[in-house]
Amino acid sequence: MTEHTYAAAGVSLDAAEAIVGRLAAAVRSTRRPGVVDAHGGYAGLFDLGDRLLVAGTDGVGTKLVLHRRAGTLHAAGIDCVAMCVNDVLCTGARPLFFLDYIAVGRLDPDTVAALVEGIADGCRQAGAALLGGETAEHPGVMADDDLDVAGFCVGEVERDRLVDGRRAEPGDAIVGLEASGPHANGFSLIRRVLGDAAPDPDLLVPTRIYAPEVAALTAAVDVRAMAHVTGGGIEGNLPRVLPDTCGARIDEERWPEPAWLQRLAAAGVAREELRRVFNCGVGYLVVVPAAEADRAVATAQDAGTPAWIVGEITASAGVRYA
């Protein structure tokens, strides 16, 4: 019987967590004046006086395989921008600029052009300039038709408007913003379960870029923490931005279960694995005082994204489901 887990598909979340600890000493050895410790670790912070620079990097993962087969590389470019920008936004920062890195076995101008045009589209959505990039050809290292893409986003936030989660407290509300699909996480498992041949269109919708929603929310309500729901799901991402003494209770009945998640469940992926790997339909979490939760939902919806009150902060660590 086929095992439908991320590990069986070749991706170990446990190994990913372990490598972070092993690399910590190397990272610390590079510290210089200006480096700011970032609670939660979604992006790096650098002190410029009254402002902080915020930087983040990411890629598209094996979703790129399906994009290539479906001829949707423009969407892959948007995915790349979104995965970086959404991390930077967790601090309350405004994206400033973006750079891309594309690696190929053999250079095909049409392929690279489709990707970069998608990256430019994503940058326009985020309000960031596409400042530059690099396309590297790797004959003998990569097969002729191999392709990978990564990106780097830099933003800024005023020091006194930094959102770092430290003010979150029990009783605060958790507002969830709708995901546009699985975004760009978990595709090794998706491909193992559903196959590569004819991906469903809802799997390849570009990752939602939450820049308009975050700008509106930070202007309208007291945002105390934000989490980008990527690999690890809600339970792996929300605790990153909360004080050690806090956790969360999540009620999955408060938002609609997306069709793509239902297909994975019907194919035999256990609920615990779905929660651990995917966003389950909620791509971004915003922690606000309970009294401001309804206003936060309305603000996100006015900015263009469905939103729900999906849970609350608790006095015990970890994420529990109602």
N, C-alpha and C positions, 0 to 999 in steps of 0.2 A: 504494500500500500504506500502510495506517495505521501511523503511528509510535507505538509504545506506550512512551512515556517521560513522565516527570513534566513535563519542559519543554514537550513537545508538548501536554500537558493544561493548560498555562497556568501552571505553578508552576516558578519557577527557584530551585533551591537555591543556585546560584552567586550570584544577585542577593541572596538572603537573607544569605549570608555577607558579601558586599561592603558591605551597608548597616550591618552591625555595626561595621565599621572606620570608616565615615564618621561614625557617630554617637558614636564614642568620645570625641571632644573635647567635645561637648556634655554628655555624661554627666560627664566629669571636671570640668567647670566648676561643677557643683553640689555638689562634695564639701564636707563639713562634718565637724567632730569627731564621731567615732562610726562613720563609714563604714569598713568592713573590706573589703579586697580579697578577692574570692572566686575562688579557683582553680577553673576549670571553668565558672563562670558559670551554673549551673542556677538559682541563686537569689541574691538580694542579702542581705548580712549587715550588721547594725548592732549596735554594741557597747553593752551595758547593764551592763558591769562583769564579774561572774562568769558572765553569760549573754549569748548572742547572739540577737537577733531575726533570723529568716530569712523572706524574703518572695519570692513568685513569682506570676506571672500568666500566663494562657493562655486559649485558647478551644477550640471544638470543630471549627472548620474546616468544610469542605464535607460532612462526615459529617452535618451538620445537615440538608442537603437530603434525604438518604435517611431520616433519622429522621422528618422531617415527613411524607413520603409513606407511610411504614410506620405512622404513628401511635404512634411510640415516643419521644415527647419526654421522658418520665420518664427513659429511659435516657440521653438527651442531657444532662440535668442531672447525672447521675452522671459522664458523660464529662468535663464541665466541671470538676467538683471534682477528679477523678482527675488530669487533666492538670496542674493546679496543685499539688496535694498531692504527687504523685510527684516533682516537681522539688524541692520543699522537703525531702522525705525524704532526698535525696541527701547532705545535710549531716549526717544523723543526727538531725535535729530532730524534735520532737514537734509536730504541727499544733495550733494554738490556735484560730484563727477564720478565717472565710471571708466574702467579700462577692461579690455577683454584679452584673453589668451586662447588662441585656437591652434590645436596640434593636428596635423594630418600626415598620412603616409605619403600621399602624392597630392600636390596642390591642384584642386579643381576650382576655377574661379567662380562658377555658378554656385557651388556648395558654400564657399566662404561668403559670397555676396548675400546669399539667402540668410545665413546666420547673422551677419553684421547688420543687415537691414532689420532683422528682428530685434537685435540688441538695441539699435537706435530707436525702434518703436518703444521698447521697454523703458529706455531712458527718458523719452518724452513723457510717458505715463508717470514716471517717478519725479519728473522735474529736474533731472540730472543731465549734465553735459557728458557726452561720450568723448572723453579727452584724448584717447589713443588706444593702442592695443598692439598685439603681436600675433602674427601667423607663422608657425614654425612647421617646416616640412621635415619629416623624419624617415627617409628611406633606409631600409635595413633594420629599423627599430620598430616601426609600425607597418602593418600591411598597407598596400596601396589605397584600400578603401576605408581604412581606419580613420576615426575622427573623434576628437574630444574638445570640450570648450569649458572655460572657467572665467570668472570675472572678479572684479575688485571694486568696491564702492567706498567712497569717502563722503562723509557728511559732517555737519557741525550742529552743536547745540549750545545755547547759553548755559553757563555753569549752574545758575540758579534755576534752570528749567530741566535739568537732567532727570530722567526717569530711570531709577535703578532698583526699584522694588523694596527698598529699605523701609518705606513708610507703610507698606501693606500690613494689615492687621486682621485678626479674627472678626468676622462679621462683614467684611468688605464683600461686595458683589463681584462676580466674574462674568464679564460680557464676552460672548463668543461671536466672531465675525465669520460669515460663511466662506468656506473654501470654494474655489472654482472647479475643484476636482481633487485627485490625489496630490496635486502640485508636482513636485519633482522628487518625491521620496517613495521608497518601497517598490520600485519598478522591477527589481530583480525577483521579488516575490510575485508581483503581478504577472510577469512574463512566465514564471514557472507554473503558475496556476492557470492562467488564461491563454498562454501561448503568444507567439510573436507574429503570426501570419497576418491577421486582420484585426488590429486593435480597434476597440470601440472608440468612437469620436470623443466621448466624454472623458476618456482617460487622457487625451492629448490636449485638452483645453489648457492654454497657458496658465501658469501660476498667477494668481491675483496679486497685484501690486497694491499694498495698503497705504501708500503715501497720502492720498486725499483723505482717507478716513482717519489716519493718525493725526494729521494736521488739524482736522476739524475737532477731533476728540480732545486733544491737548489744549485747544483754545476754549472749549466749552465746559469741560468737567475736570475734576481733580483726578488725573490719571496717576495711579500709584505704582503700577507695574504693567509691563506688556511682555507677552511671550509669542514668538513665532513657532507655530506647531509644525515641526519638521520630523526627521527621523527620531523615533522614540515616542511619538504621539504626545498626547496631553500629559501623561504621567511622567514622561521623560523630559519635558520642556518647561512646564509651568513651575515646578519646584526650583528650577535654576534661578528664577528671579524673585523668589520669596525669602524672607528671613528664615533661618534654620528652625525657628520655633513654630513656624506656620506650615500648614498644608492646605488641602482643598477637598471639597466635596463637589462632585460633578454629577448632574442629573441628565443622562442621555435622552430622556423623554422630552427634553425642552427644545430640541431642534430636530428637523427631519433627517432621517437616515438617507444618504444619497444612494442612487441606484447602483453605482459602481461598487460601493461597499457591500450592498446586498448580494451582488454577483459573486464577490469573493467569499462571503459567508456561505452562500449556497454551494460553492465549489469545495467547501470543506475547511476553510481557514477558521480556526477557533477565535471566539470573541476576544480572548486575552491577547492573542497574537495580533488581531486587527488593531486593538487599542495601543499595543506596544510599537507598531510599525507605522500606522497611518494617522492622518489628522481626523479621520472619521466624519468629515464634513465641516469641521471648524478649523479654519486656517490661522486664526489670530485670536489671542486672548487679551483682554484689557481689564485690569483690576481697578475698581472705583469704589468710593464710599457707597453703602447700600442706598442712601437717600438720593444719590445721583445716577443710579442704575438705569432708570427709565429714560432719563435725558440722554445718557450715553447710547442706549439702543436707538433712540430717535435720531441722534446726531449721525451715527454710522449709517443708518438707512437713508438719511437725507444726502449723505455723501455717495450713495450708490450701492451699498452692500447690505444684504439682510443680516440682522443681528438678533441675538437672544440673550437673556440672562440665563447662563448655563450652570451656575453654581455659586458657591461662596467660599471664602477663606475660613479655615478652621484653626484651632489652637493645637492641633496634632500634626506632625510631619507626614508627608506622603499624600498621594491622591487616592481618594476613595470614591467609588461610584454608588449613587443612590439606587 
